[in-house]
Amino acid sequence: MSDTKHAPEAHALLTDGRTVEIRAARPEDHALVLRLHEEMSSENVRLRFFSVGGRSAALAADRACAPQHPGHRTLVAYLGSREQVVGVAEYATGADPGSAEVAVTVADGFHHRGVGTLLLEHLVHTAREDGVRQFTAVTLADNHAMLRVFADLGLRVNRRLSQGEVHCTIPLDEDEGYLTAVERRGRTADAASLWPMLRPRSVAVVGAGRKPTSVGRAVLKNMRRAGFAGRLYAVNPHAHSIEHTPVYPDVASLPHPVDLAVLTVPAPAVTASAEACGRAGARALLVLSAGLDKRQATELLGVCRRYGMRLMGPNCLGLANTEAATRMDATFAARRPLRGTAGVAVQSGGVGIALLSGLSRLGIGVSTFASLGDKYDVSGNDMLQWWEEDGVTDLAVLHLESFGNPRAFSRTARRLSRRMPVLTVDAGRSEAGRRAAASHTAAAATPTMTRQALFTQAGVIATRSVSELLDTVALLHTQPLPGAGEDPPRSPSGRVAIVSNAGGAGVLAADACVEAGLSVPELPAELTADLAAALPEGARVSNPIDTTATVGAAELGDCLDRVCASGAVDAVVVVLVPTALAAATGDDPLRALTDAADRHPLTLAAVLPDQEATVRLLPVVAGRRVPAYADPRSAAHALAHAVRRARWLARPPGKVLAPPAADLTTAERVAATFLGAQPDGGRSGGWLGPAECAELLDCYGIPHLPWAWARSEDEAVAAAARLAGDGGRVVLKAHWPGLVHKSEQGAVLLDLAGESAVRTAYRDLAGRFQDVLSGVLVQPMAGRGVELFAGVVQDEVFGPLVLFGHGGTATELLADHAARLAPLTDQDVHDLITGPRCAPLLFGYRGGGAVDLAGLERLLVGLSQLACDLPQLAEVDLNPVLATADGVAALDMRVRLLPRQARDPYLRRLR
């Protein structure tokens, strides 16, 4: 019987942007696989089979399409409507089930397009699932193409030359080098697939109506107004010309295949229109139509995959590219976007219009605008990769309501954030009821915390509103980052000087900065003396600096020069209110500010309480522009985001950590045994018993307090004597399947000394919980230390989230937790330990000794690796974790497993 449960079935992109379908070979594929081999040139047959002639093609097809099992897998790559097999990859094991010989065949017309590498990536994924640890391959020494495929795969390749043959051994360990190579290939393929959509040479608007209210007509009008550089057509069976554009009765009548088809037809007609576009050779679809039901959506995506068309939408505002060579505005927005360098991708059309308007008003403009709508195919991750390659964009702006592949998004955003600011509006919508909070861990892991962990690790600037995003964009687009003016750039401390011509306004600005997490430090004595000599009489030269209302432009400029050159601060906020004195003398204090910006590589911002716009860029004759805000809080939040970005850039990227001796084999056995006995979680709800918890944590070196299991008074007394010795004190904890909150149930009895106390406690627990009790845990009474909390939640979308913070019975009440997505890097571990408000307790608060920080790090790394290794891991709840100078140990441990299948987030595939 054929076994294909592990074989991936996916659509993926070749390096030229075309789409192929990859799936396990089946008997019905035999004719096309045979055709692939029969049409190979004699030279390629020689390179593949080491000889020419014979029955090699028939034998290869027979073997490829034979029933599959873990020791033999074959994948095929289909092009388009399954009319042509363009590649085959297979492996077979021998005596060693952990080693398999691999072979790849690519159709003659598809060499150097990434077919072989893509098939190998998917075959590596399948092999790992089957327990194969390495591939072996034998090629002729002159088969340079195949040797290059192996070399470029990103895995380590060991080669041995023997008698004109190269024997290759390829370990299948996934590491950073492999993931980087996969990303690089994916980025190239993704950008190539988006060219017809984002830089089309021809566009057809399907469904353009004659009425002024027609969406299609609005798109045509905007395309004409933008001066689209390519060929433009309209499709409407009832018109001859719309907006001076030639109209054709149907897609099949178009004089040429188009790169991009814009569908504005009613929802019931979308699938048929998409089918017609695919048959006519369209390479991409932009679907503005809304209201598709689930069946229509599935059919639409199926059509796009069958014809290899990328899809944006449906239910979207459209897309635009302002580059001079394209000049496309395929939106129905009222205003044309200003040409610029900000890439914008949104799901909400309303948010998109607000961003386009704001960026145009600021004079920043956009390079590419994409309204993703329901996001069936093209996603925010696609757009990030496009902006990385387009050579125009220097600022990425996102508004995403969902993440299809957060781990892939994180890697892409982390890489792009090193080159340009990536900003988003954190929608923050509550997902109450998404998951019952069955434990402390689940209660702590809010959707907002999960998203914030993603953004923080990826270096994405997450703002709370569109207005705050535009405030931050204005600063980042015009000003150097705090600390960037030094050589080498340093991580800024967030020190801000406030300079104001009105004392009260300066105080408000200082408050805003401190509340935003910045500091307004006292200035050095030498600087204050210089300022006192330079400013009018009555000026206050502490920080904030009150220049008085009589300050002239020259005096203000001198003050700014002295502050900027002092090195005492990272940024300066200048607060100016209009005065009759300045108006009478003709002084322009704003000119002093913009001139200072040209002279000093320091971050500068203005606050002008009388201006109408919330933020604008001050005009300059030449040089650097300065953002001006109506509210000091806006300036402070923008500066705080700039400081955090500068700090993120100053840090090394971080290295993923792993415990020194994790026992994956035992961990998988524990999970398989437990889920085999109760595949649906059973009466326990998936919560493991104490022995299983301890065994699983031991696999990753996660320390826990010793314990013993007792089913009677005598067993409890014996365990207490063994664990605590004479005079020692113990704890008794009732246990039954599914018990989570022991303290709330009164199931924990503390500080028990002597046989009598232990017996009494056992009888108490047995009497109160006799109907459910399965046993009692006996543990030694722990000493004094810092009570912490550590845990993992496996988020269905984002993957495993590691949490750490204040522990004990009040952990949910205090909500003092930090979170990071696994796998953790050394930087992530540092942030987890230093992030909670209770962190000073760990480092020796008020003379107390520091706890075992290395032990805490090992615990968090173990949790991270456990979560990454076992997709069945739903939750881990360690509370409290007792930290002392001598060590770290979990006093209470809970682990929950649920039947879940691993999904490789880095395997290249379309949705």
KATA-V719293 format. One record per residue. N is the residue number from 1. RES is the residue in three letters. OMEGA is omega in degrees with one decimal (none if undefined). Layout:
N:RES:OMEGA / N:RES:OMEGA
This chain:
1:MET:-179.5 / 2:SER:178.5 / 3:ASP:-177.9 / 4:THR:-174.5 / 5:LYS:-179.9 / 6:HIS:-174.4 / 7:ALA:179.2 / 8:PRO:171.2 / 9:GLU:-172.2 / 10:ALA:168.5 / 11:HIS:-178.4 / 12:ALA:-172.4 / 13:LEU:171.7 / 14:LEU:-177.3 / 15:THR:177.9 / 16:ASP:177.0 / 17:GLY:179.4 / 18:ARG:-176.8 / 19:THR:172.0 / 20:VAL:174.0 / 21:GLU:178.9 / 22:ILE:177.8 / 23:ARG:178.2 / 24:ALA:177.9 / 25:ALA:-179.5 / 26:ARG:179.1 / 27:PRO:-178.2 / 28:GLU:176.7 / 29:ASP:-168.7 / 30:HIS:-175.1 / 31:ALA:-178.0 / 32:LEU:175.9 / 33:VAL:176.9 / 34:LEU:179.7 / 35:ARG:177.7 / 36:LEU:-177.7 / 37:HIS:-178.3 / 38:GLU:-177.4 / 39:GLU:178.0 / 40:MET:176.6 / 41:SER:-179.4 / 42:SER:179.5 / 43:GLU:178.9 / 44:ASN:174.4 / 45:VAL:178.7 / 46:ARG:-179.1 / 47:LEU:-178.0 / 48:ARG:-172.3 / 49:PHE:176.3 / 50:PHE:177.4 / 51:SER:179.9 / 52:VAL:176.2 / 53:GLY:-179.2 / 54:GLY:-175.9 / 55:ARG:-175.0 / 56:SER:-178.3 / 57:ALA:-178.6 / 58:ALA:-179.7 / 59:LEU:179.5 / 60:ALA:179.0 / 61:ALA:178.3 / 62:ASP:-177.2 / 63:ARG:-177.1 / 64:ALA:-173.5 / 65:CYS:176.5 / 66:ALA:177.7 / 67:PRO:-174.7 / 68:GLN:177.6 / 69:HIS:-175.3 / 70:PRO:178.8 / 71:GLY:-179.8 / 72:HIS:178.2 / 73:ARG:175.1 / 74:THR:175.4 / 75:LEU:176.6 / 76:VAL:176.0 / 77:ALA:179.1 / 78:TYR:175.0 / 79:LEU:173.2 / 80:GLY:-172.3 / 81:SER:177.5 / 82:ARG:179.7 / 83:GLU:-176.9 / 84:GLN:170.6 / 85:VAL:-176.5 / 86:VAL:178.7 / 87:GLY:177.0 / 88:VAL:174.6 / 89:ALA:-177.1 / 90:GLU:170.8 / 91:TYR:177.0 / 92:ALA:178.2 / 93:THR:176.1 / 94:GLY:-179.2 / 95:ALA:178.7 / 96:ASP:-178.2 / 97:PRO:178.7 / 98:GLY:-179.6 / 99:SER:-176.7 / 100:ALA:174.4 / 101:GLU:-174.4 / 102:VAL:176.3 / 103:ALA:-177.7 / 104:VAL:176.0 / 105:THR:-179.7 / 106:VAL:178.9 / 107:ALA:-173.8 / 108:ASP:-176.6 / 109:GLY:-174.1 / 110:PHE:174.4 / 111:HIS:176.9 / 112:HIS:175.7 / 113:ARG:175.1 / 114:GLY:-178.7 / 115:VAL:-176.9 / 116:GLY:-179.6 / 117:THR:179.3 / 118:LEU:177.6 / 119:LEU:179.1 / 120:LEU:177.4 / 121:GLU:-179.6 / 122:HIS:178.1 / 123:LEU:175.5 / 124:VAL:177.6 / 125:HIS:-179.8 / 126:THR:-178.6 / 127:ALA:178.5 / 128:ARG:178.7 / 129:GLU:-178.7 / 130:ASP:178.5 / 131:GLY:177.1 / 132:VAL:-175.0 / 133:ARG:-178.9 / 134:GLN:171.5 / 135:PHE:168.5 / 136:THR:179.1 / 137:ALA:175.4 / 138:VAL:178.6 / 139:THR:172.4 / 140:LEU:-176.5 / 141:ALA:180.0 / 142:ASP:175.6 / 143:ASN:-173.4 / 144:HIS:-178.4 / 145:ALA:-178.3 / 146:MET:177.3 / 147:LEU:176.8 / 148:ARG:176.9 / 149:VAL:179.2 / 150:PHE:-177.2 / 151:ALA:-176.5 / 152:ASP:-175.2 / 153:LEU:-178.9 / 154:GLY:175.4 / 155:LEU:178.2 / 156:ARG:-178.8 / 157:VAL:174.6 / 158:ASN:-175.1 / 159:ARG:174.3 / 160:ARG:-178.9 / 161:LEU:179.5 / 162:SER:172.9 / 163:GLN:176.2 / 164:GLY:179.2 / 165:GLU:176.6 / 166:VAL:178.3 / 167:HIS:-175.8 / 168:CYS:171.2 / 169:THR:-172.7 / 170:ILE:173.8 / 171:PRO:-174.3 / 172:LEU:179.0 / 173:ASP:177.2 / 174:GLU:177.3 / 175:ASP:-176.2 / 176:GLU:179.0 / 177:GLY:179.4 / 178:TYR:-179.2 / 179:LEU:178.3 / 180:THR:178.5 / 181:ALA:177.6 / 182:VAL:179.0 / 183:GLU:-178.1 / 184:ARG:177.8 / 185:ARG:180.0 / 186:GLY:-179.7 / 187:ARG:178.8 / 188:THR:-178.4 / 189:ALA:-177.7 / 190:ASP:179.8 / 191:ALA:179.1 / 192:ALA:-178.4 / 193:SER:-176.9 / 194:LEU:178.8 / 195:TRP:-179.0 / 196:PRO:-178.9 / 197:MET:-171.8 / 198:LEU:173.8 / 199:ARG:-175.1 / 200:PRO:174.1 / 201:ARG:178.1 / 202:SER:-176.5 / 203:VAL:172.7 / 204:ALA:175.7 / 205:VAL:-175.6 / 206:VAL:-178.7 / 207:GLY:177.7 / 208:ALA:-178.2 / 209:GLY:-179.7 / 210:ARG:-178.0 / 211:LYS:177.8 / 212:PRO:-178.5 / 213:THR:-179.1 / 214:SER:177.6 / 215:VAL:-179.9 / 216:GLY:178.4 / 217:ARG:177.7 / 218:ALA:177.7 / 219:VAL:178.3 / 220:LEU:-179.7 / 221:LYS:179.6 / 222:ASN:177.9 / 223:MET:178.6 / 224:ARG:-177.7 / 225:ARG:179.4 / 226:ALA:-178.5 / 227:GLY:-176.9 / 228:PHE:-171.8 / 229:ALA:-176.9 / 230:GLY:178.4 / 231:ARG:-176.8 / 232:LEU:179.7 / 233:TYR:171.9 / 234:ALA:178.8 / 235:VAL:178.6 / 236:ASN:-177.3 / 237:PRO:-173.5 / 238:HIS:-178.9 / 239:ALA:179.2 / 240:HIS:178.9 / 241:SER:176.8 / 242:ILE:-179.6 / 243:GLU:177.1 / 244:HIS:-179.1 / 245:THR:177.6 / 246:PRO:-176.3 / 247:VAL:178.5 / 248:TYR:-173.4 / 249:PRO:178.8 / 250:ASP:-176.0 / 251:VAL:-178.6 / 252:ALA:-178.2 / 253:SER:180.0 / 254:LEU:-175.4 / 255:PRO:-179.5 / 256:HIS:169.6 / 257:PRO:-177.7 / 258:VAL:174.2 / 259:ASP:-173.7 / 260:LEU:172.6 / 261:ALA:178.8 / 262:VAL:-176.8 / 263:LEU:177.4 / 264:THR:-177.2 / 265:VAL:175.7 / 266:PRO:-175.3 / 267:ALA:-178.3 / 268:PRO:-177.6 / 269:ALA:-174.1 / 270:VAL:-175.6 / 271:THR:179.8 / 272:ALA:178.5 / 273:SER:178.1 / 274:ALA:177.7 / 275:GLU:179.5 / 276:ALA:178.0 / 277:CYS:179.1 / 278:GLY:179.6 / 279:ARG:-178.0 / 280:ALA:175.1 / 281:GLY:176.6 / 282:ALA:-175.4 / 283:ARG:179.4 / 284:ALA:178.6 / 285:LEU:168.7 / 286:LEU:-174.2 / 287:VAL:178.0 / 288:LEU:-176.8 / 289:SER:179.2 / 290:ALA:173.0 / 291:GLY:178.2 / 292:LEU:174.6 / 293:ASP:-174.0 / 294:LYS:-179.4 / 295:ARG:179.7 / 296:GLN:178.9 / 297:ALA:179.6 / 298:THR:179.6 / 299:GLU:-179.9 / 300:LEU:-179.1 / 301:LEU:177.4 / 302:GLY:177.7 / 303:VAL:-179.1 / 304:CYS:179.3 / 305:ARG:-177.5 / 306:ARG:-177.7 / 307:TYR:177.2 / 308:GLY:179.2 / 309:MET:170.0 / 310:ARG:-173.0 / 311:LEU:169.6 / 312:MET:-176.4 / 313:GLY:-3.4 / 314:PRO:176.4 / 315:ASN:-177.2 / 316:CYS:-178.2 / 317:LEU:-179.8 / 318:GLY:179.3 / 319:LEU:-178.3 / 320:ALA:173.0 / 321:ASN:-173.8 / 322:THR:-179.6 / 323:GLU:-174.7 / 324:ALA:-177.8 / 325:ALA:-177.3 / 326:THR:178.8 / 327:ARG:-177.9 / 328:MET:172.2 / 329:ASP:-179.4 / 330:ALA:176.6 / 331:THR:171.0 / 332:PHE:174.8 / 333:ALA:-176.2 / 334:ALA:-176.7 / 335:ARG:178.4 / 336:ARG:-179.9 / 337:PRO:178.3 / 338:LEU:177.7 / 339:ARG:-178.2 / 340:GLY:-171.2 / 341:THR:178.2 / 342:ALA:172.1 / 343:GLY:-175.9 / 344:VAL:174.3 / 345:ALA:-176.9 / 346:VAL:169.1 / 347:GLN:-179.3 / 348:SER:177.5 / 349:GLY:179.0 / 350:GLY:177.1 / 351:VAL:178.6 / 352:GLY:179.2 / 353:ILE:179.3 / 354:ALA:179.3 / 355:LEU:178.1 / 356:LEU:-179.4 / 357:SER:-177.8 / 358:GLY:179.9 / 359:LEU:177.1 / 360:SER:-180.0 / 361:ARG:179.2 / 362:LEU:-178.0 / 363:GLY:-179.9 / 364:ILE:177.3 / 365:GLY:-177.2 / 366:VAL:171.2 / 367:SER:179.2 / 368:THR:175.2 / 369:PHE:179.9 / 370:ALA:172.5 / 371:SER:-170.6 / 372:LEU:177.6 / 373:GLY:-178.7 / 374:ASP:168.3 / 375:LYS:177.8 / 376:TYR:-174.9 / 377:ASP:-177.8 / 378:VAL:-172.4 / 379:SER:175.5 / 380:GLY:178.8 / 381:ASN:175.6 / 382:ASP:-177.0 / 383:MET:176.3 / 384:LEU:-179.9 / 385:GLN:176.9 / 386:TRP:-178.5 / 387:TRP:177.7 / 388:GLU:-173.5 / 389:GLU:-167.6 / 390:ASP:177.2 / 391:GLY:-177.3 / 392:VAL:-171.4 / 393:THR:175.2 / 394:ASP:-179.3 / 395:LEU:-177.0 / 396:ALA:-177.2 / 397:VAL:-176.1 / 398:LEU:165.1 / 399:HIS:-175.2 / 400:LEU:177.6 / 401:GLU:-179.8 / 402:SER:179.6 / 403:PHE:178.9 / 404:GLY:-178.8 / 405:ASN:-173.5 / 406:PRO:-177.4 / 407:ARG:176.0 / 408:ALA:176.9 / 409:PHE:-177.6 / 410:SER:-179.5 / 411:ARG:179.7 / 412:THR:-178.7 / 413:ALA:179.5 / 414:ARG:179.2 / 415:ARG:-177.7 / 416:LEU:-178.6 / 417:SER:175.2 / 418:ARG:-176.9 / 419:ARG:-176.9 / 420:MET:175.4 / 421:PRO:173.5 / 422:VAL:-175.6 / 423:LEU:176.8 / 424:THR:168.9 / 425:VAL:177.7 / 426:ASP:-174.5 / 427:ALA:171.5 / 428:GLY:-179.6 / 429:ARG:-179.4 / 430:SER:174.1 / 431:GLU:-179.3 / 432:ALA:-179.9 / 433:GLY:179.7 / 434:ARG:-178.7 / 435:ARG:177.3 / 436:ALA:-179.5 / 437:ALA:-174.8 / 438:ALA:-178.3 / 439:SER:176.0 / 440:HIS:-177.0 / 441:THR:-178.6 / 442:ALA:179.7 / 443:ALA:-177.5 / 444:ALA:-172.3 / 445:ALA:178.6 / 446:THR:176.1 / 447:PRO:179.4 / 448:THR:179.0 / 449:MET:-179.0 / 450:THR:178.4 / 451:ARG:-179.4 / 452:GLN:176.2 / 453:ALA:178.3 / 454:LEU:-176.5 / 455:PHE:-178.4 / 456:THR:-178.3 / 457:GLN:-177.3 / 458:ALA:-179.0 / 459:GLY:179.4 / 460:VAL:178.2 / 461:ILE:-176.3 / 462:ALA:178.7 / 463:THR:-175.5 / 464:ARG:-177.9 / 465:SER:175.5 / 466:VAL:179.9 / 467:SER:179.2 / 468:GLU:177.0 / 469:LEU:180.0 / 470:LEU:175.7 / 471:ASP:-177.1 / 472:THR:177.2 / 473:VAL:-179.0 / 474:ALA:-179.7 / 475:LEU:-176.1 / 476:LEU:-177.9 / 477:HIS:-171.8 / 478:THR:-171.0 / 479:GLN:171.8 / 480:PRO:177.3 / 481:LEU:174.1 / 482:PRO:-179.0 / 483:GLY:-175.0 / 484:ALA:-178.2 / 485:GLY:-178.9 / 486:GLU:-178.6 / 487:ASP:-0.7 / 488:PRO:176.7 / 489:PRO:-178.1 / 490:ARG:175.1 / 491:SER:-173.6 / 492:PRO:177.0 / 493:SER:179.1 / 494:GLY:179.1 / 495:ARG:-176.0 / 496:VAL:170.0 / 497:ALA:176.9 / 498:ILE:177.1 / 499:VAL:-174.4 / 500:SER:173.2 / 501:ASN:176.6 / 502:ALA:-172.7 / 503:GLY:-178.4 / 504:GLY:179.0 / 505:ALA:177.4 / 506:GLY:177.9 / 507:VAL:178.2 / 508:LEU:179.0 / 509:ALA:177.8 / 510:ALA:177.7 / 511:ASP:-178.7 / 512:ALA:-179.1 / 513:CYS:-179.8 / 514:VAL:179.5 / 515:GLU:178.2 / 516:ALA:178.2 / 517:GLY:176.6 / 518:LEU:177.3 / 519:SER:176.9 / 520:VAL:-170.0 / 521:PRO:168.8 / 522:GLU:-177.2 / 523:LEU:179.3 / 524:PRO:-176.7 / 525:ALA:-179.5 / 526:GLU:179.1 / 527:LEU:-179.4 / 528:THR:177.4 / 529:ALA:177.8 / 530:ASP:-178.6 / 531:LEU:180.0 / 532:ALA:179.4 / 533:ALA:-174.1 / 534:ALA:-173.2 / 535:LEU:-179.8 / 536:PRO:178.0 / 537:GLU:-179.1 / 538:GLY:178.9 / 539:ALA:174.9 / 540:ARG:-171.1 / 541:VAL:168.1 / 542:SER:179.2 / 543:ASN:12.4 / 544:PRO:177.8 / 545:ILE:177.4 / 546:ASP:-176.3 / 547:THR:-171.9 / 548:THR:-177.8 / 549:ALA:-176.8 / 550:THR:-176.8 / 551:VAL:176.5 / 552:GLY:-177.9 / 553:ALA:-179.5 / 554:ALA:179.3 / 555:GLU:178.6 / 556:LEU:178.6 / 557:GLY:178.3 / 558:ASP:178.1 / 559:CYS:-179.2 / 560:LEU:177.9 / 561:ASP:-177.2 / 562:ARG:-179.7 / 563:VAL:-176.7 / 564:CYS:-176.8 / 565:ALA:-173.0 / 566:SER:-174.3 / 567:GLY:-176.6 / 568:ALA:-176.0 / 569:VAL:177.8 / 570:ASP:-175.9 / 571:ALA:177.7 / 572:VAL:173.8 / 573:VAL:-178.5 / 574:VAL:-178.9 / 575:VAL:-176.8 / 576:LEU:173.3 / 577:VAL:-178.0 / 578:PRO:177.5 / 579:THR:177.6 / 580:ALA:-179.4 / 581:LEU:179.6 / 582:ALA:-179.9 / 583:ALA:-177.3 / 584:ALA:-177.2 / 585:THR:-178.1 / 586:GLY:178.8 / 587:ASP:176.1 / 588:ASP:-178.7 / 589:PRO:178.3 / 590:LEU:178.2 / 591:ARG:177.1 / 592:ALA:-179.9 / 593:LEU:-178.1 / 594:THR:176.2 / 595:ASP:178.0 / 596:ALA:178.8 / 597:ALA:178.7 / 598:ASP:-174.9 / 599:ARG:-170.7 / 600:HIS:178.7 / 601:PRO:-179.5 / 602:LEU:179.6 / 603:THR:-178.2 / 604:LEU:175.1 / 605:ALA:179.4 / 606:ALA:170.6 / 607:VAL:-179.1 / 608:LEU:-172.7 / 609:PRO:-176.2 / 610:ASP:-176.7 / 611:GLN:-177.7 / 612:GLU:-178.6 / 613:ALA:177.7 / 614:THR:175.5 / 615:VAL:174.5 / 616:ARG:176.8 / 617:LEU:-177.5 / 618:LEU:-179.8 / 619:PRO:175.9 / 620:VAL:175.9 / 621:VAL:178.2 / 622:ALA:175.8 / 623:GLY:-169.8 / 624:ARG:176.9 / 625:ARG:-177.6 / 626:VAL:177.4 / 627:PRO:178.0 / 628:ALA:-175.5 / 629:TYR:176.9 / 630:ALA:-175.4 / 631:ASP:-180.0 / 632:PRO:178.3 / 633:ARG:177.1 / 634:SER:178.5 / 635:ALA:-178.3 / 636:ALA:179.4 / 637:HIS:177.7 / 638:ALA:178.1 / 639:LEU:179.8 / 640:ALA:177.0 / 641:HIS:179.4 / 642:ALA:178.5 / 643:VAL:180.0 / 644:ARG:177.4 / 645:ARG:179.8 / 646:ALA:178.2 / 647:ARG:-179.7 / 648:TRP:179.8 / 649:LEU:-178.0 / 650:ALA:-179.4 / 651:ARG:172.0 / 652:PRO:-175.6 / 653:PRO:-178.7 / 654:GLY:-179.8 / 655:LYS:178.7 / 656:VAL:-177.5 / 657:LEU:177.0 / 658:ALA:177.2 / 659:PRO:-172.7 / 660:PRO:-175.2 / 661:ALA:178.2 / 662:ALA:-178.7 / 663:ASP:-177.1 / 664:LEU:-177.5 / 665:THR:179.4 / 666:THR:180.0 / 667:ALA:178.9 / 668:GLU:178.6 / 669:ARG:178.5 / 670:VAL:-179.1 / 671:ALA:-178.3 / 672:ALA:179.9 / 673:THR:-178.8 / 674:PHE:-177.6 / 675:LEU:174.6 / 676:GLY:-179.7 / 677:ALA:179.8 / 678:GLN:-173.1 / 679:PRO:-179.8 / 680:ASP:-178.5 / 681:GLY:175.4 / 682:GLY:-177.5 / 683:ARG:-177.5 / 684:SER:-176.1 / 685:GLY:179.9 / 686:GLY:-179.4 / 687:TRP:-178.7 / 688:LEU:172.8 / 689:GLY:-176.5 / 690:PRO:-177.3 / 691:ALA:179.9 / 692:GLU:176.5 / 693:CYS:-177.0 / 694:ALA:-178.7 / 695:GLU:-179.6 / 696:LEU:179.9 / 697:LEU:178.1 / 698:ASP:179.5 / 699:CYS:-176.4 / 700:TYR:175.3 / 701:GLY:179.7 / 702:ILE:-172.1 / 703:PRO:177.1 / 704:HIS:-177.9 / 705:LEU:176.1 / 706:PRO:-178.2 / 707:TRP:175.5 / 708:ALA:-176.2 / 709:TRP:-178.9 / 710:ALA:176.7 / 711:ARG:179.6 / 712:SER:177.6 / 713:GLU:-176.8 / 714:ASP:177.9 / 715:GLU:178.5 / 716:ALA:179.6 / 717:VAL:-179.8 / 718:ALA:179.4 / 719:ALA:179.3 / 720:ALA:179.4 / 721:ALA:-178.1 / 722:ARG:-174.7 / 723:LEU:-173.6 / 724:ALA:-179.1 / 725:GLY:-179.5 / 726:ASP:176.5 / 727:GLY:179.5 / 728:GLY:-178.8 / 729:ARG:-176.6 / 730:VAL:176.2 / 731:VAL:173.7 / 732:LEU:-179.8 / 733:LYS:174.9 / 734:ALA:178.7 / 735:HIS:168.2 / 736:TRP:-176.2 / 737:PRO:177.0 / 738:GLY:178.5 / 739:LEU:-178.0 / 740:VAL:-175.5 / 741:HIS:-175.5 / 742:LYS:-176.7 / 743:SER:-179.6 / 744:GLU:-179.9 / 745:GLN:-175.4 / 746:GLY:-174.3 / 747:ALA:179.7 / 748:VAL:177.1 / 749:LEU:-169.9 / 750:LEU:165.7 / 751:ASP:-178.5 / 752:LEU:-178.7 / 753:ALA:175.4 / 754:GLY:-176.1 / 755:GLU:-176.6 / 756:SER:-179.1 / 757:ALA:179.8 / 758:VAL:179.4 / 759:ARG:180.0 / 760:THR:-179.6 / 761:ALA:-180.0 / 762:TYR:-179.6 / 763:ARG:178.6 / 764:ASP:-179.5 / 765:LEU:-178.9 / 766:ALA:179.9 / 767:GLY:-177.2 / 768:ARG:-174.1 / 769:PHE:-172.8 / 770:GLN:-177.1 / 771:ASP:-175.4 / 772:VAL:-171.9 / 773:LEU:174.9 / 774:SER:178.1 / 775:GLY:-178.9 / 776:VAL:174.5 / 777:LEU:175.8 / 778:VAL:179.5 / 779:GLN:173.3 / 780:PRO:177.7 / 781:MET:-177.5 / 782:ALA:177.1 / 783:GLY:-179.1 / 784:ARG:178.8 / 785:GLY:178.3 / 786:VAL:179.2 / 787:GLU:-176.9 / 788:LEU:179.1 / 789:PHE:174.8 / 790:ALA:-177.9 / 791:GLY:178.9 / 792:VAL:168.5 / 793:VAL:177.6 / 794:GLN:179.6 / 795:ASP:-175.1 / 796:GLU:-179.1 / 797:VAL:-171.4 / 798:PHE:-176.2 / 799:GLY:-174.1 / 800:PRO:178.3 / 801:LEU:178.9 / 802:VAL:-179.4 / 803:LEU:-179.3 / 804:PHE:177.0 / 805:GLY:-178.4 / 806:HIS:-176.6 / 807:GLY:-178.1 / 808:GLY:-175.2 / 809:THR:-177.5 / 810:ALA:-173.8 / 811:THR:179.6 / 812:GLU:-179.3 / 813:LEU:-177.6 / 814:LEU:177.5 / 815:ALA:-178.7 / 816:ASP:-173.4 / 817:HIS:168.4 / 818:ALA:-176.7 / 819:ALA:173.8 / 820:ARG:177.5 / 821:LEU:176.9 / 822:ALA:4.4 / 823:PRO:-177.7 / 824:LEU:169.4 / 825:THR:176.5 / 826:ASP:177.3 / 827:GLN:178.9 / 828:ASP:179.4 / 829:VAL:177.4 / 830:HIS:-179.1 / 831:ASP:178.5 / 832:LEU:-176.5 / 833:ILE:-176.9 / 834:THR:-173.9 / 835:GLY:-177.0 / 836:PRO:179.3 / 837:ARG:-179.4 / 838:CYS:-175.0 / 839:ALA:179.7 / 840:PRO:178.5 / 841:LEU:-177.3 / 842:LEU:-173.3 / 843:PHE:177.1 / 844:GLY:-178.6 / 845:TYR:177.1 / 846:ARG:173.6 / 847:GLY:176.7 / 848:GLY:-179.4 / 849:GLY:176.5 / 850:ALA:177.0 / 851:VAL:179.6 / 852:ASP:-176.2 / 853:LEU:177.7 / 854:ALA:177.2 / 855:GLY:176.1 / 856:LEU:178.9 / 857:GLU:-179.8 / 858:ARG:178.8 / 859:LEU:-178.5 / 860:LEU:177.9 / 861:VAL:177.3 / 862:GLY:177.5 / 863:LEU:-179.9 / 864:SER:-177.9 / 865:GLN:177.4 / 866:LEU:-178.7 / 867:ALA:-179.6 / 868:CYS:-176.9 / 869:ASP:-174.0 / 870:LEU:176.6 / 871:PRO:178.5 / 872:GLN:-177.6 / 873:LEU:179.7 / 874:ALA:-179.4 / 875:GLU:165.2 / 876:VAL:-178.7 / 877:ASP:176.9 / 878:LEU:-174.9 / 879:ASN:1.0 / 880:PRO:165.9 / 881:VAL:-177.8 / 882:LEU:179.8 / 883:ALA:175.7 / 884:THR:177.1 / 885:ALA:-175.8 / 886:ASP:-179.0 / 887:GLY:-177.2 / 888:VAL:178.0 / 889:ALA:174.9 / 890:ALA:178.4 / 891:LEU:177.7 / 892:ASP:-174.0 / 893:MET:176.7 / 894:ARG:179.3 / 895:VAL:-179.0 / 896:ARG:177.3 / 897:LEU:175.0 / 898:LEU:-179.0 / 899:PRO:179.4 / 900:ARG:179.2 / 901:GLN:179.4 / 902:ALA:173.9 / 903:ARG:-177.8 / 904:ASP:-177.1 / 905:PRO:-175.9 / 906:TYR:177.2 / 907:LEU:-176.6 / 908:ARG:177.5 / 909:ARG:174.1 / 910:LEU:-178.9 / 911:ARG:none
